[in-house]
């Protein structure tokens, strides 16, 4: 089973509005469509069935749908508020016939074996502590010859986090089950994946987060306060400051992942 310690929504209306102000409409993680394209680099998704795990408010799922008009997409998330936003976006974009959004409690993925050609995820696996169970489930729902392409927020080592990392995780206040790139690789190998690759994105996000913090302190401050309140914005400024410390040290290392399920070509 895949478990997460929190049952109440972590990404409520205020969180959705704030993060979309920071990162763009429909995006609850950094980098926008450009970073999505980097995760998917080299993959032709035309005609493929794609599962987006942790789809959030739908921006990425709809971006992929617009890039590959013959693909079919399913966005999955455990939280109701973000799924409702995603469904609204799909209807507004006239894509709800080709893009489906599914909400289900944490646990076994609510899909049959060998349902998808591609499993994608963008900075959502961090919320699932049991990486071994997660990748076993991803392997199960992939067709033979399928691919997983993802990015996630990771810690640079196994074992006890530094005091700075613990302070950052506490500041986030989210169900972070951070793990090292090596643990991800081992979990993927154990599940049966081959051709596994990881790419450290710390250097990129270290500088990107610095720009985000500057914008939040300056040109975004008043619009954000008007949207979600001063206390909420000030709390997030403190969170970004704590995050910058572990990005600068390299302990916080966002990374891309790629792996293949053996079997017939797609």
N, C-alpha and C positions, 0 to 999 in steps of 0.2 A: 504493500500500500504506500501511496505518496501522502505524506501528512504535512501539515503546516500548523503551527501552534495557535494562530489567530482565526477565529470564525467570523468576527465582525468585519465589515469592509474596512480596509486600510486606505483605499483610494475612494474617498467620499467626494461629494460635489466640490467642496473647497479644494481638495487636493487635485482633482481633475482640472479645475479652472486655473489654479496656480501653476501646475506643471505645464499645461498647454500654453500659458503665457510665456513661460521660460523656453519651451522647446518646440512650440508650433502646434497648430490645431490637430488634434488626434494623436499627439505624441506625448507619451509619459516617460520617455527616456531620451537621452541626448543624441544629437547628430543628424536628426531629420532624415529625409529620404536619401541623402548622400551616404550616410553610414549604413542604411539598409542595403543600398547598392553594393557597398563594400562587402557586407556579409554574404551577399548572393553572387559575388563576382564569379564569372565563368559558368554560371548555371543558366540554361535555357529552360524556363518554366512553362513554355507554351504547351497547352493541352494537358498540363499536369494537375493532379489533385493535391492541394497544399493545406496543411494544418499549421496554424499560427498559435502556438502555446503561450498563454499570457498576453493575449491580444490587446488588453487595455481598452481604450476608447476607440480603437478601430482604425486610426490613421494609417498604420503600417499595412494592415490587411488590405485596405482599400487602395493604397499606393501600389502594392503588388498586383492587385486586380487590374488596375489601370495600365500597368506596364505590360501585362500578359493577358490580353483580352480573351484568349481561349482557355485560360486556366480556370479551375474552380477552387474556391477558397473557403475554409472553415476557420473562424476565429474562436478560440476557446479561452475562457477565464473563469475563475471561481467566484468573482465578485459581481454582484448585480448592477451597481451604479455604472460601472464602465461598460458592461455589456449593453445596457440600455442606450448609452451614448453611441456605442458602435452601431447598433441597429438603426438609430435615428440617422446616422451619417450614411449608412448604406441606402436607406430609403431616399434620402435627399439626393444621393448620387445616382439613383436609379440602378443600383447594383444588387438589390436584395434578392434578385432571382439567381444570381451567380455567386453571391457571397452570403454565407450563413454564419450566425454567431450563436454559440452554445455556452450556456452557463451550467456548471455542475459543482457539487461540493468537492473539496480535496479528496483524493483517493485515486482509484483506477480510472484511467482516461475513458470517457463514455463513448468509445468507438470500437468497432469490430477489428479483429486482427487483419493486417495487410490492407488497410483502408486508404492509405495515402502514398503518393510518390515522393513527397517532400514534407519534412517537418521543419518548421522555422520557429525561432524564438528570439526575442530581443529584450535582454536585460530583465527577464522574468524568472529564470531558473534559480536565481539567488534566494527567492522566497521558499524554495523547497530544500529542506536540509538533507533528505535522503537522496543523494545523487544516484546511487546505485539503483534504487527502485525507479527513479525518474527515467533513466536511460533504458532500463529494461522495458518500461512502458512505451517509450518512443520506438524502440526496436520492434515491439509487438505490433504497433499500429502501422509501421512502414511496410510497404510491399517489398518483395525481394528486388534488390537492385536500387532501392530507395536511398535517399540522402537526408541527413540532418545538417542544417546550416543555422548557426545561432551565434549570438553574442551574449555575454553575461558579465556581471560584476564579481570579481574574484579577489581572493587574498593571495599574496605572493608565496605563501608557505603553509605547510601543515603545522598543527600544534597550536599553542596558546597565542592569540593575537596580542599585539603590543598594547600598552595602555592607551596610546593614541588611537589605535583601531577600535578598541573597546569604547572609547569616548565618542568616536564617530558613529558607531553602530547605535549607541544609546541616544545620540542626538537625532538620528534618523527616526527612531521609535517604530521601526518596521520589523517584520518577521524575516530578518536576514539570516540565512543559513549559508554563510560564505565558505567557500572551499578553494583549494589551490588548483591551478591548471593541471597539475599531476593527478590530483584526485579525479577531476573530470575525465582525463584520459584513461585512467584505470577503470573508472565506472563504465566508460564506453567500451573498452576492451572486454570487460567482463560480460557486458550485454551481448557482445558478438560483432561490434562494428569493426571495420577495417579502414585503411587509408585515413587514419585519424590525423588531424592537423589542428594546431592552436596558434593564434597570432596575438601577441601582447599589444594592447592598445593604450597602455599607460601614457606613453609619450604624447599621443594625440589628446587624450582627455585631460591630462594634467594642465595643458595650456588652455583647452576649451573651458574647463571648469573655472580657471582664473578669470577668463573673460565673462563667464556667466555671473560670477560673484561681483565683478565690477559693474555689470549692467544692473544687477539686483540692488546694489547699493546706490545706484545713480538713476539712469533713465527709466528703469522698470519699477523703482521703489514706490512712487506715488500711484501709478496704475495698479500695482499689486495690492497696496494698502486699500485702495478704493474697492478692490474686488474681494479680498478675503480678510482684511483687517490688519492693523499694525502688529499685533502680537504674533499673528501667524507669519508675517513676513520677517519680523525680527528673529523669530525662532529658526526660520530657514536660512537666514544669513549666518547664524551661529553654526547651523549644520554644514553649510558650504565651507565655512572656515575650518571646521573639524575635518571635513573631507579633503580639503586642500593639503593638510599636513600629511595624510597617509598616501595621497597621490604623489606628493613631492618625495616622500621616502621610498616610493615604489611598492609599498605593502598593499595598497589598493591597486589592482591591475585588471581593469576591464580587458576582456579578450574575446576573440572570435574562435568559433569551433566548427569543424567540418568532419563528417564521418559517413561511411557508406555501409549499407546492409548488403551482405553478399547475396548473389542471386542473379536472375535473368536481367539483362539490360532493360532500361526503361524506354 
